[in-house]
């Protein structure tokens, strides 16, 4: 039974996997993370905190997770993440600045 749904970035998933006993599924997930994980744990935490400090009402937890995992480099990358929300240029630049400063 699912009690709560919380979006997690790949670094957070990797931390949770450390507490799970070894199995074939765990190995598959480890392999996936090794292939696609772009950030270090500290870096991901700084980006997440930086975006949360922006205090933009349009940004949901799901968006923050995608930003941390994808590390967008320009406005078009941001627009792909925020397909359901329209950000203005200032909001986009603030997000990109947080990502750039913590890369």
Secondary structure by P-SEA (a helix, b strand, c coil): cccbbbbbcaaaaaaaaaaccccaaaaaaaaaaaacccccaaaaaaaaaaaaacccccccaaaaaaaaacccccaaaaaaaaccccccaaaaaaaaaaaaaac
